[in-house]
Amino acid sequence: MQVVILAGGEGRRLRPLTCDMPKPLVRMLGVPVIKRLLHGLKECGFDRATVADYYLADLLESSLGSSCEGVDVEYVREKTPLGTAGCVRAAWSGSGDTLVVSGDSVCSFDFSKAAAFHSSHNADVTILAHRVADPREYGLITSDEEGRITGFIEKPGYDRCLTDAANTGTYIISESVMKRIPVGENVDFAKDVFPQLLKDGKRLYCRIEDGIWHDIGDIPSFIKCQRELLERSGKKYLVCSGAGFDESAMIGDGSVLEADSYVGAECRIQGSCVMRRAAIGDGSTLTGCIVSDGAVLGRGCKIGKNAVVGSGCILGAAVTVDEGVRIYPNTKIPSGSRVREDVYEQGYRLLSMEEYGAACGISNSPMDAMRLGMAVVKALESQTAEIAVGYSGEQEYLAKALSLGAGCAGARVYNLGRSTAAMTVYAARKLSLRYCIYVSDAIRIMRSDRIELARSEERKIEMCFNRGELPSGLESVPETDVRSITELYKKELAGTYPAEFRGAYGFESGSEEEKQAFWCICGSNGRDDCVKDRAGCFVRVTGTPEVSVVLKESKTMFSWSHLIILACKARLAEGKDLYLTPRAPAYCDELAEKAGRTAYRIYPDDSAAVDDYCWDPIALVANSLKYCAENKKSLADALNELPEMYYEQRTITTRSELPKILREDFCGMQNDSMGRDIILHTSGATGHIKPKKSGKALALYVEAVSAEAAAELCDDVLRRLGDGAQLDINV
């Protein structure tokens, strides 16, 4: 069996360690990770390996030579990146099965047992997997009890972490599969080869490996791996040959002093790595950080958790480097400085994208808003991007800063002025723009078609902002004023809203712009003071695009789900298919089938456009009442004629890790290989369970024949989750 070691990646997330060093040569406990891998291969009976390299290949090849750790090594260098499958195909000998391993991970896998597993299962592909606590940065694998793979989930958010089995990048590929891979083309195993093989019904298996596995893809992973290796070796810390430290220095657990490094008097080194030839001045404190080769720290420096001082850097006395900051190689920092952000990049704040496109975790400052605008454009990988921006009145200053950042990054910004989120999406659709941003209680970044960004888009924005990888030196593009589109929006919806219902209902919302738009479209003479005795009031749910209605006569509240059904009836009467969000009631599918149409559920990874009444509360009101007018019914009558169903949305908080919860308590309940939904059925109720993007809670959507049936389902969910789970009030 041929062994191919993938060693061509640039290791961007591990910078500045990889600025001047290929990732496989990054040292763990003083030993390059690829040498650890070669040692493990030798112990499993493999004595030859082919290294596929690209980035800083000369340095890698000169370090390993033709033989390393008892393994004969040959090299295949990519001229241009070919992807994981493409470069393995280029390195393949032309016959036999192939063991593919990652040259930048630390593992204790038994490769010989993996090969035996592959053979005994007559597998076309065997993927070695490892269970992880936080799967968001990994490709995940779903499989049956025998290990037969059923699906893949690529680097999900918490809302799609339905398993904790991570793809380790270690594969055994049969000869027949190798022959299918085109020569000289950019092909990826995880994105291209494996999904197609699964679709073709090939025998793909997953083998869960115990022991140690770390993809040292970023600085926290490096620190964690170092600590675990020390614990497994029974050592509190490691001082390599030639390293020294003053007797008054405290070297704490999880620390490594590499060869020829020195730590001065009264220093405190805790869970950190001091690399070769680095010198730490007296009285300095290092906490969970890395000081790279040849770096020099003056007296009294403080380096925070997950910070990195690059190779050859010189820090003066009493320099403080904040948590997570990266100082790139050969930088000089004056004494007394506090380094709050990456030295060569703009900013280091942890942005996270949450429900409905909300940008969370960053400050409410014009500076961060400007950086976010730049990050969005950078993440779109287009300096000619076009974006619509709208805002509520009190947030104009943030919208201007965000627009400035986007313009400085090369995007043309279409300014809606004071508007609603729905107006902003409407304008983006009218202008054929893919993305839009609305600034109100939160900065919301949205797609004009399906509203929610795909997780891949969210990750790109997060990475650009959090790493400070922002464009610079571009000429700002002036914004375009398109405020008149808001009037077109009002005119179109006014044409949908039935005249006989004008002024008949109130509207409550936390957005003044939304209330004004409602009364302009739906009120009598466009004012909120024309009808004192109304039939009811629509209520906008804060932080969501949803709206409910309270009927005055019966004092009954009907939910967003009930109104969606009426809007769907109006759309079906026009002979149109339905394009719904995943949360729309199941009854909509039944209505579509009876009408000879189709109800499509549009997920964030899909490309179709969601119907406007799903994301625009005023459009939902207009379409619901349109159905009533066309069928000569009051809203109360139309709602009361619907099947007796109880709709509820709850949030469940839990103390346990979500991936573990989903694997142990809801395994096998996802409705497709994409891992999009977890569906739980009890007598008279169906629950849709979705992890919140914050990773700290579950959202539970219930459709039930009664409140009692809904309560029974909620109790079942809490029983599955066990102690510590708490069902919060409606959201």
C-alpha positions in Angstrom: 0.0 0.0 0.0 1.4 3.4 -1.0 1.6 6.1 1.6 1.0 9.7 0.4 1.6 12.5 2.9 -0.2 15.8 2.2 2.2 18.6 3.0 1.5 21.5 0.7 -0.8 23.8 2.7 0.3 27.3 3.7 -1.1 27.0 7.2 -2.7 30.5 7.2 -4.5 30.0 10.5 -1.3 29.1 12.2 0.5 32.4 11.2 2.9 33.9 12.2 4.5 30.5 12.9 4.1 29.5 9.2 5.2 32.8 7.7 8.7 31.4 7.3 8.2 27.7 8.0 6.0 25.0 6.2 3.3 23.8 8.5 4.6 20.2 8.7 7.9 21.5 10.2 6.1 23.3 13.0 7.5 21.7 16.1 5.5 19.9 18.9 7.6 19.3 22.0 10.6 20.2 20.0 10.0 17.7 17.2 8.5 18.6 13.8 5.0 17.2 13.4 5.8 15.4 10.1 8.7 13.6 11.8 6.3 12.4 14.5 4.0 11.1 11.7 6.9 9.3 9.9 7.9 7.7 13.2 4.3 6.4 13.6 4.2 5.1 10.1 7.4 3.2 10.7 6.0 1.6 13.9 2.9 0.4 11.9 5.1 -1.3 9.3 5.3 1.3 6.5 8.8 2.0 5.3 8.2 4.2 2.3 6.2 7.4 1.8 5.6 10.0 -0.9 5.4 13.6 0.3 3.2 15.9 -1.8 4.5 19.4 -1.1 4.1 23.0 -2.4 4.5 25.8 0.1 8.2 26.4 1.1 8.9 23.0 -0.4 12.7 23.4 -0.5 12.8 24.0 3.2 10.7 20.9 3.9 12.7 18.6 1.6 16.1 19.7 2.9 14.9 19.1 6.4 13.6 15.6 5.8 16.0 14.4 3.2 15.6 11.1 1.4 15.1 9.1 4.6 13.7 10.2 7.9 12.7 8.2 11.0 13.5 5.0 9.2 11.1 5.8 6.3 12.4 6.3 2.7 10.9 9.6 1.5 10.3 10.8 -2.1 8.7 14.0 -3.1 6.1 15.2 -5.6 5.9 19.0 -5.8 2.7 20.7 -7.1 3.3 23.5 -9.6 -0.1 24.8 -8.8 -2.5 23.7 -6.1 -4.5 20.7 -7.2 -6.6 20.1 -4.1 -6.3 17.0 -1.8 -7.4 14.5 -4.4 -5.6 16.1 -7.3 -2.3 16.1 -5.6 -2.7 12.5 -4.4 -3.6 11.5 -7.9 -0.4 13.2 -9.1 1.7 11.3 -6.5 0.0 7.9 -7.0 2.2 5.1 -8.3 -0.6 3.8 -10.6 -1.5 0.6 -8.8 -2.8 -0.5 -5.5 -4.6 1.1 -2.6 -3.3 4.3 -1.1 -3.1 5.5 2.5 -3.5 9.3 2.6 -2.3 11.1 5.7 -2.0 14.8 6.7 1.5 16.0 7.3 0.4 18.7 9.7 -1.6 16.7 12.3 -0.5 14.9 15.4 -2.1 11.5 15.9 -1.5 8.1 17.5 -3.5 6.1 14.9 -2.8 2.4 14.2 -2.5 2.6 10.4 -2.0 -1.1 10.1 -5.3 -1.8 11.8 -7.0 0.8 9.7 -5.7 -1.0 6.6 -7.0 -4.3 7.9 -10.4 -2.7 8.5 -10.5 -1.3 4.9 -9.7 -4.8 3.5 -12.2 -6.7 5.7 -15.1 -4.4 4.8 -14.2 -4.5 1.1 -14.4 -0.7 1.2 -13.9 1.7 -1.7 -12.9 4.4 0.8 -12.2 4.3 4.5 -12.1 7.6 6.4 -10.5 7.7 9.8 -12.5 9.9 12.2 -12.1 11.2 15.7 -14.7 12.5 18.1 -14.2 16.2 19.0 -15.8 18.5 21.5 -16.2 21.5 19.1 -16.9 20.3 15.6 -17.4 23.7 13.9 -13.9 23.8 12.3 -14.1 20.3 11.0 -15.8 18.3 8.2 -18.1 15.9 10.0 -19.2 12.3 9.0 -22.5 10.6 9.7 -22.6 6.8 9.6 -24.6 3.8 10.5 -23.9 1.2 13.2 -21.6 -0.8 11.0 -19.5 2.3 10.0 -21.1 2.7 6.6 -21.0 6.4 5.8 -24.4 8.1 5.2 -23.5 11.7 4.8 -21.1 14.6 5.2 -21.5 18.0 6.9 -18.7 20.5 6.0 -17.5 22.8 8.8 -20.9 23.6 10.2 -22.1 26.2 12.7 -23.6 25.0 15.9 -27.0 24.9 14.3 -25.9 21.9 12.1 -23.4 20.1 14.4 -25.4 16.8 14.3 -22.4 14.6 15.0 -19.0 14.9 16.6 -17.2 12.5 14.3 -14.6 14.7 12.6 -12.9 13.8 9.4 -9.2 13.6 10.3 -8.0 13.9 6.7 -6.6 10.3 6.9 -8.0 8.1 4.1 -7.5 4.7 2.6 -8.4 5.0 -1.1 -8.9 1.9 -3.3 -7.3 1.5 -6.7 -10.6 1.8 -8.5 -11.4 5.1 -6.9 -7.9 6.5 -7.6 -8.4 5.7 -11.3 -11.6 7.9 -11.2 -9.7 11.0 -10.2 -8.8 13.1 -13.2 -5.1 13.9 -13.7 -3.9 17.5 -13.4 -7.2 18.9 -12.2 -8.1 20.7 -9.0 -10.1 18.0 -7.1 -10.9 17.8 -3.4 -11.7 14.5 -1.6 -14.2 16.0 0.9 -15.9 18.4 -1.5 -15.8 16.5 -4.8 -14.8 12.8 -4.6 -16.5 11.5 -1.5 -20.0 13.1 -2.1 -20.1 11.8 -5.6 -19.0 8.3 -4.5 -21.7 8.4 -1.9 -24.3 9.4 -4.5 -23.1 6.5 -6.7 -23.7 4.0 -4.0 -20.0 3.1 -3.4 -18.8 1.5 -0.2 -17.6 4.3 2.0 -16.7 3.5 5.6 -15.8 5.4 8.7 -13.4 4.1 11.3 -13.5 6.0 14.7 -10.0 6.2 16.1 -9.3 6.6 19.8 -6.1 8.0 21.3 -4.8 11.4 20.3 -5.5 13.4 17.3 -5.0 17.1 16.8 -5.2 19.2 13.7 -2.9 21.9 14.8 -4.6 24.3 12.4 -4.5 27.4 14.7 -2.8 28.7 17.8 -5.4 27.4 20.4 -5.1 23.9 18.8 -1.3 24.1 19.0 -1.4 25.0 22.7 -4.0 22.3 23.5 -2.0 19.6 21.6 1.2 20.5 23.5 -0.6 20.2 26.8 -2.2 16.9 26.0 1.1 15.4 24.7 2.8 16.4 28.0 0.0 14.9 30.0 0.2 11.6 28.1 4.0 11.5 28.6 3.6 12.0 32.3 5.5 15.3 32.3 4.4 18.6 33.8 6.6 20.6 31.4 9.6 20.0 29.1 13.0 21.7 29.0 14.8 20.6 25.9 18.5 20.1 25.6 20.4 23.4 25.7 17.5 25.4 27.1 18.0 27.2 30.4 16.1 29.2 33.0 17.0 31.1 36.1 16.4 29.2 39.4 13.9 31.9 40.5 11.8 31.4 37.4 8.5 29.4 37.6 8.0 27.0 34.8 4.3 25.9 35.0 2.4 22.9 33.7 2.0 22.5 30.0 5.1 24.6 29.1 7.9 23.8 26.7 11.3 25.4 26.5 12.9 24.5 23.2 16.6 24.1 22.5 18.9 27.1 23.2 16.1 29.2 24.7 16.4 31.1 28.0 14.0 32.3 30.6 15.2 35.1 33.0 14.8 35.6 36.8 11.3 35.9 38.4 9.5 34.9 35.2 6.3 32.9 35.2 5.8 30.6 32.2 2.4 28.9 32.2 1.2 26.6 29.4 3.4 28.3 26.9 6.0 27.4 24.3 9.3 29.3 24.2 10.9 28.2 20.9 14.5 27.9 19.8 16.9 30.7 20.7 14.1 32.8 22.2 15.0 34.9 25.2 12.5 36.0 27.9 13.5 39.0 30.0 13.4 39.0 33.8 10.0 39.3 35.5 8.0 38.5 32.4 4.8 36.5 32.4 3.7 34.1 29.6 0.2 32.6 29.7 -0.8 30.0 27.1 1.1 31.7 24.4 4.0 31.1 21.9 7.2 33.0 21.6 8.8 32.0 18.3 12.4 31.3 17.2 14.9 34.0 18.0 12.4 36.4 19.6 13.6 38.6 22.4 11.4 40.0 25.2 12.5 42.8 27.5 12.0 42.9 31.3 8.5 42.7 32.6 6.6 41.8 29.5 3.2 40.1 29.7 2.0 37.9 26.8 -1.7 36.8 26.9 -3.4 33.6 26.1 -3.2 32.4 22.5 -1.0 35.3 21.6 2.0 34.7 19.3 5.3 36.7 19.1 6.7 36.0 15.7 10.3 34.9 14.9 12.9 37.5 15.3 10.7 40.0 17.0 12.1 42.4 19.6 9.8 43.6 22.4 11.0 46.4 24.7 10.5 46.4 28.5 7.1 46.2 30.0 5.3 45.4 26.7 1.8 43.9 27.1 0.4 41.7 24.3 -3.3 41.1 24.7 -5.0 37.7 24.3 -5.1 36.4 20.8 -2.8 39.0 19.3 -0.4 37.9 16.6 2.8 39.9 16.1 4.4 39.0 12.8 8.1 38.2 12.3 10.9 40.7 12.8 8.7 43.4 14.4 10.0 45.8 17.0 7.7 47.0 19.7 8.7 50.0 21.9 8.9 49.7 25.7 5.7 50.3 27.6 3.5 49.5 24.6 0.2 47.6 24.9 -0.5 45.6 21.7 -4.2 45.2 21.5 -4.5 44.2 17.9 -2.5 42.2 15.3 0.5 44.4 14.4 0.3 43.9 10.6 -3.5 43.6 10.3 -6.3 45.9 11.3 -8.1 44.8 14.4 -8.7 41.6 16.3 -12.2 41.2 17.6 -14.1 38.0 17.7 -17.0 38.4 15.4 -19.7 35.6 15.3 -22.7 35.4 13.0 -25.9 34.5 14.8 -29.6 34.0 13.9 -31.1 36.2 11.1 -27.6 37.4 10.0 -26.8 39.3 13.3 -23.2 40.3 13.6 -22.4 39.7 17.3 -19.4 39.9 19.6 -18.0 43.2 18.3 -18.3 46.6 19.8 -21.0 49.1 18.8 -18.4 51.5 17.5 -18.0 53.2 14.1 -14.5 51.7 13.8 -15.7 48.2 14.1 -18.6 48.9 11.8 -16.2 50.2 9.2 -14.0 47.1 9.6 -17.1 44.9 9.3 -18.0 46.6 6.0 -14.5 45.9 4.8 -14.6 42.3 6.0 -17.9 41.6 4.2 -16.5 42.8 0.9 -13.3 41.0 1.4 -15.2 37.8 2.2 -17.2 38.1 -1.0 -13.9 37.8 -2.8 -14.9 40.7 -5.1 -13.7 44.3 -5.1 -16.5 45.1 -7.4 -19.2 43.9 -5.0 -22.5 45.8 -4.7 -24.4 46.0 -1.5 -27.6 47.6 -0.4 -27.5 49.3 3.1 -30.5 50.5 5.1 -30.8 51.6 8.7 -33.2 52.7 11.5 -33.0 56.4 12.3 -30.9 56.2 15.5 -28.2 54.0 13.8 -27.3 56.3 10.9 -23.8 56.9 12.2 -23.1 53.1 12.2 -24.6 52.7 8.8 -22.4 55.5 7.4 -19.3 53.9 9.0 -20.2 50.5 7.6 -20.8 52.0 4.1 -17.5 53.8 4.3 -15.7 50.5 5.0 -17.4 48.7 2.2 -16.7 51.5 -0.2 -13.0 51.6 0.8 -12.9 47.9 0.1 -14.1 48.5 -3.4 -17.8 47.9 -3.1 -20.5 50.1 -4.6 -23.0 50.8 -1.8 -26.6 51.6 -2.5 -27.9 53.7 0.3 -31.6 53.2 1.3 -31.5 55.7 4.1 -34.0 55.3 6.9 -35.9 52.1 6.0 -36.9 48.7 7.3 -35.0 45.4 7.0 -37.7 44.2 4.5 -37.3 47.4 2.4 -33.5 46.7 2.3 -34.0 43.1 1.0 -36.6 44.4 -1.4 -34.2 47.0 -2.8 -31.4 44.4 -3.1 -33.8 42.2 -5.2 -34.9 45.1 -7.4 -31.3 46.1 -8.0 -30.2 42.4 -8.6 -27.8 42.6 -5.7 -26.9 39.4 -3.8 -26.2 40.9 -0.4 -27.6 43.6 1.8 -27.0 45.0 5.3 -29.5 46.5 7.7 -28.4 48.4 10.8 -30.8 48.6 13.7 -30.6 46.9 17.1 -28.0 44.8 15.4 -26.0 44.8 12.2 -27.7 42.2 10.0 -26.0 40.8 6.9 -28.4 39.1 4.6 -28.8 37.4 1.2 -31.4 39.0 -0.9 -32.7 35.6 -2.1 -32.8 33.2 0.8 -32.2 35.9 3.5 -29.9 33.8 5.7 -26.2 33.5 4.7 -24.8 30.1 4.1 -22.5 29.0 6.9 -19.6 29.1 4.4 -20.3 32.8 3.8 -20.6 33.5 7.5 -17.3 31.8 8.2 -15.5 33.8 5.5 -16.8 37.1 7.1 -15.9 35.9 10.6 -12.4 34.9 9.5 -11.7 38.1 7.6 -12.8 40.3 10.5 -11.3 38.2 13.3 -7.9 37.8 11.7 -7.9 41.4 10.5 -7.5 40.2 6.9 -8.9 43.4 5.5 -8.3 45.1 2.1 -6.2 48.3 2.1 -4.9 50.8 -0.4 -8.1 50.8 -2.5 -9.8 54.0 -3.8 -13.1 54.5 -2.1 -16.2 54.0 -4.3 -18.8 56.7 -3.8 -22.2 55.4 -2.6 -25.4 55.6 -4.7 -28.5 57.1 -3.1 -31.6 54.9 -3.9 -34.0 56.1 -1.2 -36.8 56.3 -3.8 -37.0 52.5 -3.9 -38.6 52.6 -0.5 -41.6 54.4 -2.1 -41.8 51.7 -4.7 -41.9 49.1 -2.0 -44.8 50.9 -0.3 -46.6 51.2 -3.6 -46.3 47.6 -4.5 -47.5 46.3 -1.1 -50.3 48.9 -1.1 -51.5 47.2 -4.3 -51.6 43.9 -2.4 -53.3 45.1 0.7 -57.2 44.9 0.3 -58.9 48.3 0.5 -61.7 46.9 2.7 -59.2 46.2 5.5 -57.5 49.6 5.5 -57.3 50.9 9.0 -59.0 47.8 10.4 -55.9 46.5 12.3 -53.3 48.0 14.5 -49.6 47.3 14.3 -47.0 47.1 17.1 -43.3 47.0 16.4 -40.1 48.1 18.0 -39.1 49.8 14.7 -40.6 53.3 14.1 -39.7 52.9 10.4 -41.7 49.7 10.2 -44.8 51.2 12.0 -44.7 54.2 9.6 -44.4 51.9 6.6 -47.4 49.8 7.9 -49.7 52.8 8.3 -48.6 54.2 4.9 -49.5 50.9 3.2 -52.3 49.6 5.4 -53.8 52.5 7.2 -56.7 54.7 6.3 -55.2 57.9 4.7 -51.8 56.6 5.8 -52.3 57.5 9.5 -52.6 55.7 12.8 -55.5 57.7 14.2 -58.3 56.9 11.8 -60.0 53.9 13.3 -60.5 53.7 17.0 -62.4 50.5 17.2 -60.1 48.0 15.4 -60.7 44.3 14.8 -57.3 43.4 16.2 -53.6 44.2 16.2 -50.6 42.7 14.5 -47.5 42.3 16.8 -44.0 42.1 15.4 -41.8 39.6 17.3 -38.6 41.5 18.3 -35.4 40.2 16.6 -37.1 38.1 14.0 -39.1 38.7 10.8 -42.2 37.2 12.4 -45.5 38.7 13.3 -48.6 37.4 15.2 -52.1 38.8 15.5 -54.4 39.4 18.5 -58.1 39.5 17.6 -60.0 41.9 19.7 -63.4 40.2 19.9 -62.2 36.8 21.0 -58.9 38.1 22.6 -57.2 35.2 20.8 -53.7 35.3 19.6 -52.8 33.6 16.3 -49.1 33.0 15.5 -46.9 33.7 12.6 -47.5 30.1 11.4 -51.2 30.6 11.1 -50.7 33.8 9.1 -48.2 32.0 6.9 -50.8 29.4 6.0 -53.2 32.1 4.8 -50.5 33.8 2.8 -49.7 30.5 1.2 -53.3 30.0 0.2 -53.3 33.4 -1.5 -50.1 32.5 -3.4 -51.4 29.1 -4.4 -54.6 30.8 -5.7 -52.4 32.7 -8.1 -51.1 29.3 -9.4 -47.6 29.7 -8.0 -45.3 27.3 -6.1 -44.3 28.1 -2.5 -40.8 29.0 -1.5 -40.7 28.8 2.2 -38.3 29.0 5.1 -37.7 25.6 6.9 -39.8 26.7 9.8 -43.1 27.1 7.8 -45.9 24.8 9.0 -46.1 21.3 7.5 -49.7 22.1 6.5 -48.3 24.3 3.8 -47.0 21.2 2.0 -50.4 19.6 2.2 -52.0 22.8 0.7 -49.5 22.9 -2.1 -50.1 19.2 -3.0 -53.9 19.7 -3.1 -53.4 22.7 -5.4 -51.1 20.7 -7.7 -48.2 22.9 -6.8 -44.9 22.3 -4.8 -43.8 23.7 -1.5 -40.0 24.2 -1.5 -38.1 24.6 1.8 -35.2 27.0 1.2 -32.2 26.4 3.4 -29.2 28.8 3.8 -27.2 26.6 1.4 -29.8 26.7 -1.4 -30.0 29.2 -4.2 -33.7 29.9 -4.6 -35.4 33.0 -3.3 -37.7 32.8 -0.4 -41.3 34.3 -0.8 -41.5 37.8 0.6 -44.3 37.0 3.2 -41.8 34.6 5.0 -39.4 37.4 5.8 -41.4 40.7 5.5 -44.0 41.1 8.3 -45.9 43.7 6.4 -46.0 41.5 3.3 -47.3 38.7 5.5 -50.1 40.9 6.8 -51.0 42.1 3.3 -51.1 38.6 1.8 -53.0 37.1 4.7 -55.7 39.8 4.3 -55.6 39.4 0.6 -56.7 35.8 1.0 -59.5 37.0 3.3 -60.7 39.6 0.8 -60.7 37.3 -2.2 -62.7 34.7 -0.2 -65.0 37.3 1.4 -64.1 36.3 4.9 -63.0 38.2 8.0 -59.6 37.4 9.3 -61.1 35.8 12.4 -63.2 33.5 10.3 -60.3 32.6 8.0 -58.1 31.8 11.0 -60.8 29.8 12.8 -61.4 27.7 9.7 -57.8 26.4 9.8 -57.1 23.0 11.2 -56.8 23.1 15.0 -53.0 23.2 15.4 -50.9 24.6 18.2 -47.6 26.3 17.1 -44.9 27.2 19.5 -41.2 28.2 19.5 -39.1 27.6 22.6 -35.4 27.8 23.5 -33.7 25.1 25.5 -30.5 25.9 27.4 -28.3 23.1 28.6 -25.0 22.7 30.5 -23.6 19.9 28.3 -21.8 20.3 24.9 -24.3 20.5 22.0 -22.4 18.0 19.7 -22.4 15.4 22.4 -26.1 16.0 23.2 -27.1 15.7 19.5 -25.0 12.5 19.1 -26.3 10.8 22.2 -29.9 12.0 22.5 -31.0 12.7 18.9 -28.8 10.3 16.8 -30.5 9.3 13.5 -33.3 11.8 13.6 -31.9 14.2 11.0 -34.1 14.1 7.9 -31.4 14.0 5.2 -27.7 13.4 4.6 -27.1 17.1 4.7 -27.9 17.1 8.4 -30.4 20.0 8.1 -33.1 19.0 10.6 -33.7 17.0 13.7 -37.3 15.9 13.8 -38.9 14.3 16.9 -42.4 12.8 16.8 -44.7 12.1 19.7 -48.4 11.5 19.9 -50.1 14.5 18.2 -46.9 16.6 18.0 -43.9 17.1 15.8 -40.8 19.0 17.0 -38.1 20.5 14.8 -34.9 20.8 16.8 -32.1 23.1 15.7 -29.0 24.1 17.5 -28.7 27.9 18.0 -25.7 29.5 16.2 -24.3 30.6 19.5 -23.7 27.0 20.4 -25.3 27.5 23.8 -28.9 26.4 23.3 -31.3 24.5 21.1 -34.3 26.1 19.3 -37.4 23.9 19.4 -40.3 24.5 17.0 -43.4 22.6 17.9 -46.5 21.8 15.7 -49.1 20.0 17.8 -52.8 19.2 17.9 -53.1 20.9 21.3 -51.1 22.7 24.0 -51.1 19.4 26.0 -49.5 17.5 23.1 -46.9 20.3 22.7 -46.1 20.1 26.4 -45.7 16.3 26.2 -43.2 16.7 23.4 -41.3 19.4 25.3 -41.2 17.0 28.3 -39.8 14.3 26.1 -37.0 16.6 24.9 -36.1 17.6 28.4 -36.1 13.9 29.5 -33.7 13.1 26.7 -31.4 16.0 27.7 -31.4 15.1 31.4 -30.3 17.3 34.3 -29.4 20.9 33.6 -31.7 21.4 30.6 -34.1 24.3 30.9 -37.0 25.2 28.7 -37.2 28.9 28.4 -40.2 31.1 27.6 -41.4 31.6 24.1 -39.0 33.6 21.8 
